[in-house]
Amino acid sequence: ALWEKAYVYKTNVAADGQYAEIRTLWDDEATYALVKVFDPTYDVTGSDAHTKDSVEFFFLTPEDAEANSFGKNGGQWRINRANQVTVTFGMNEPFYAKATEMADGKGYIVEARLDLADDWTIENESIMNFDVAVNLCANGNRTEAVAWTSGDCYNNPNTAGEMVYLNTSAGESVVA
């Protein structure tokens, strides 16, 4: 029930009502994410990674975001609905990534342990530029994307939001 204590971020809502809820936790080695995607249609037939129903995570150091470049420490992970993982911008592969269909047929859930680059350090009050985008697809094409911030982080890294890593008074680690 630790996930229930984590703050819920919501993406914007797509034209057809699809959206996602995002929760994050952390320790000194990784960031953990739980993303519930509310999208009842299933499509992973596209030929490109972004043309399959998927969740994308973006991380940038504040310096990279300010320079509007992913730089050596910027990263992107994508986990699609069929459990295929893609990693770009020189990041480590997720230690764990899994997509599972919701039992009620309303969408899918992505759980991930996202290892940061070897030279990044996470500690209380660390700031990381962060975004989550969800690719909504049909007939092998991305029809829309919903995101926590602008949804344009791939092209403009400085549009990512800021995530502050905080320790709660209860001793649990949460991202706010």
N, C-alpha and C positions, 0 to 999 in steps of 0.2 A: 504494500500500500504506500510505499515511498513515493511513487509517481503522483499519487493524489495530492501530495503536499507541494509539488512543484508548480510554479506559476504557469498558466496556460496562455500562450500567445496564439492569436488567430490570424490567418491570412485574410486577404481581401476575398470577396465572394465573386465567383464567375457568373456570367450571364445566365447560365442554367442552374445556378444555385450551389455549385460545388465549392468546397472550402476545406481547410485543414486546421487542426488544433495541434500545437507544438508544445512539448514540455522538454525541459533540459535539466540535467544534473551534471555534476563534475567531481573528479578527484584530481590528484596531482599528476595523473598520467593521461587522462582523456576527458572528452565531453561525451555525455550520453544523451541520446535523443529518443523521444517517443512521439511519433507523428501519426495522428488519426486523419486519414483523408476521406472525406465524404464525397464519393464519386461512384455511383452504382454501375457505370459502364466500364467494361474491362477491355483495354486494347494495348497490346504489346507487339503489334504486327509491323510497326515502322522499321525502316532500315537503319536509321540513326538513333543514337541513345536518347536524345531529347524528343523523339517522336514516339516514345513508348510511355504509357502511364508511369510516372516516376516522381520521386522526391529528390531534390538537390539541396545539398548543404554547402554554404560558402563561408570560409573563414579567411580573414585578412588581419595582419598586424595593423595597428593604427597608422604606422608609417606607410604601409602599402596602400591603405585606403586613401590617405592624404595625397599620395602620388598618383592615385587613380590607376593603379597597376597591381596585378597580382604578385609581382616580384618573386623572389625566391621562396618566400614563406606563405604566399597566398595559396588557397586550396579550394577544390571543389570535389565533392563526392556525389554520386548519383546512384540511387538504389531503385530499380524498377519493380513493378508489381509482380514480375516473374522471378524475383530474387537475383537479377543480374546486377553486378556492381561495376561502375566505371569511376575512375579517379583521374583527375587532370591537375595540371599546374604543380606537379612534383610532390604531391602529398603522399603520406603513407596510406596503404589500403586500410579500410576499417577493420578493426580486430573482430568485429561482429556486426553483421547486418542481416536483417530478415524482414521480409514482407509477408504478411498474413492477411487473408481475406476476413472481413468482419462477418460474424455468424449471421447477422441480420441482412446481409447482402447490400448494405448501404455504402460500402467502400472497403478500404484496407488500412492496415496499421503497419508502420515501419518502425522497427527498433534498431538502434545503431549505437555502437561504441566507436567514436571517431578519434583515432589517434592523431595528435597534432604532429607537425614536423619535429624532427629530433632536437632542434635547437630552440624550440618554444618551451616556455615554462609557465605553468598555471599555478597561481597562488591566490589567496584571498585578495579581492579588489583588483585583480587583473582585468584589463579591458581588451576585448577582442571584437573586431568588426565581424558581423555575422548576418546571414540571411538564410531563409529556407524558401524554396520555390517548388511548386508542384506542377508538373506537366500534365495537362489534361488532353487526352488523345482520342481520336476516332478514325477508323479506316486508314491506319498507318500514318496519320498526320497529327501534329500538335495543333489543337484547335484553340487552346487558350492556356495561359499559365496564371496561377494565383501565387502570391508571395506574402511574406511577413512585412517586407518593406515595399520598394517600388516594383520589384520583379525584373529589374534590369541590371542586376548585380553582375551577370556574366559579361555584359558589354561595358558597364560603368561601375567598377568596384567601389567607388566612393559613395554609392547609393545604399550600401549595406548599413544596417543598424548597428548600434553598440550594445554588446552584451557584457555585463559586469559580473564577474564570478564572485559570489558572496557566500560566506559561511553564516548559517542561521544560528540564533542563540540556542536552538535545540541540538546543535552539533551536526545537523544534516547539511550537506552541501547542495545549494541550489543556484541556479543562474537567474538573475533578475534584470 
